[in-house]
Amino acid sequence: MAIKITDECINCGACEPECPNNAIYEGGVEWKIAEGTSVTGDFTLMNGIHIDAMQPQNPVSMDVYYIVSDKCTECVGFHDEPQCAAVCPVDCCVDDELIWESRDALFEKKDKLHL
């Protein structure tokens, strides 16, 4: 499953530079699939919507840091554990119970993001 950041986030920003997929953004900041990945052109999100990889997307949260689940691979293929959770001083980077993905699916997502 993907990782999410809860409302307990203190906006310290420790998690953001640790993400190998650039899936973590400050609250209120637009995100792009292309940022931190090798994706270009048309991209299909997990919900089936097609977007341009460089097209800015609406922030997931306006108040606290957030993780874009379409880019989160739980650090599979990069590290042994999610780095955001490892460095979070308040333990607010937790499993997103609404988005379950197998380890194989996370590897596939990683390969899709980093051609």
C-alpha positions in Angstrom: 0.0 0.0 0.0 1.0 3.6 -0.4 2.1 5.8 2.5 0.1 8.8 3.7 0.9 11.7 6.0 -1.6 12.3 8.7 -2.8 15.6 10.2 -0.3 15.2 13.0 2.4 16.4 10.6 4.4 19.3 12.1 5.5 20.5 8.6 9.2 19.9 9.4 10.0 18.8 5.9 12.3 16.0 6.9 10.5 13.5 4.7 10.5 15.4 1.4 14.2 15.0 0.4 14.2 11.3 1.4 11.7 10.2 -1.2 13.3 8.6 -4.3 10.2 9.3 -6.4 9.7 12.9 -5.4 6.2 11.9 -4.2 6.2 14.2 -1.2 5.1 17.8 -1.4 4.5 20.6 0.9 0.9 21.5 1.7 -0.6 23.7 -1.0 2.0 22.9 -3.6 0.9 21.5 -7.0 2.6 18.3 -8.1 3.6 16.7 -11.4 4.2 13.1 -12.3 7.4 14.1 -14.2 9.1 15.6 -11.1 11.7 13.3 -9.8 10.9 10.6 -12.4 11.8 9.9 -16.0 8.1 10.0 -17.1 7.3 12.2 -20.1 4.2 12.7 -22.2 0.9 10.9 -21.5 0.6 9.1 -18.2 -2.2 7.1 -16.7 -3.0 7.6 -13.1 -4.1 4.8 -10.8 -7.7 6.0 -11.2 -7.5 5.6 -15.0 -7.3 9.3 -15.8 -4.8 10.2 -18.5 -2.7 13.3 -17.9 0.4 15.0 -19.4 3.4 14.2 -17.1 4.3 17.9 -16.9 0.7 19.1 -16.2 0.4 20.5 -12.7 -2.1 18.7 -10.5 -4.0 20.1 -7.5 -2.4 19.6 -4.1 -3.7 16.6 -2.1 -3.5 18.7 1.1 -3.4 22.5 1.7 -2.2 22.4 5.3 0.4 19.7 5.8 2.9 17.8 3.6 1.3 15.1 1.5 2.3 12.0 -0.5 1.1 11.5 -4.1 0.0 7.8 -4.1 0.5 7.6 -7.9 4.2 8.2 -7.3 4.7 6.4 -3.9 6.3 3.0 -4.1 7.0 2.7 -0.4 10.7 3.0 -1.5 10.5 -0.5 -3.0 13.4 -0.9 -5.4 15.4 1.8 -3.6 15.4 1.0 0.2 14.4 -1.7 2.6 11.8 0.5 4.2 9.9 3.7 3.5 12.3 6.5 4.1 9.7 9.1 5.0 8.5 7.0 7.9 12.1 6.3 9.0 12.9 10.0 9.3 9.6 11.4 10.5 10.0 12.8 14.1 6.3 12.4 14.9 5.5 9.1 13.2 2.9 10.6 10.9 4.0 8.8 7.7 1.8 5.7 7.9 0.3 3.0 5.6 -2.6 4.4 3.6 -5.2 1.7 4.3 -7.3 2.8 1.3 -4.5 2.0 -1.2 -3.2 -1.5 -1.0 -0.6 -2.6 -3.5 1.4 -5.8 -3.6 5.2 -5.7 -3.5 5.2 -6.8 -7.2 2.8 -4.0 -8.1 5.1 -1.5 -6.3 8.1 -2.8 -8.3 6.0 -2.3 -11.5 5.1 1.2 -10.5 8.8 2.0 -9.7 9.7 0.7 -13.2 7.0 2.7 -14.8 8.2 5.9 -13.1 11.9 5.3 -13.7 12.2 4.0 -17.3 
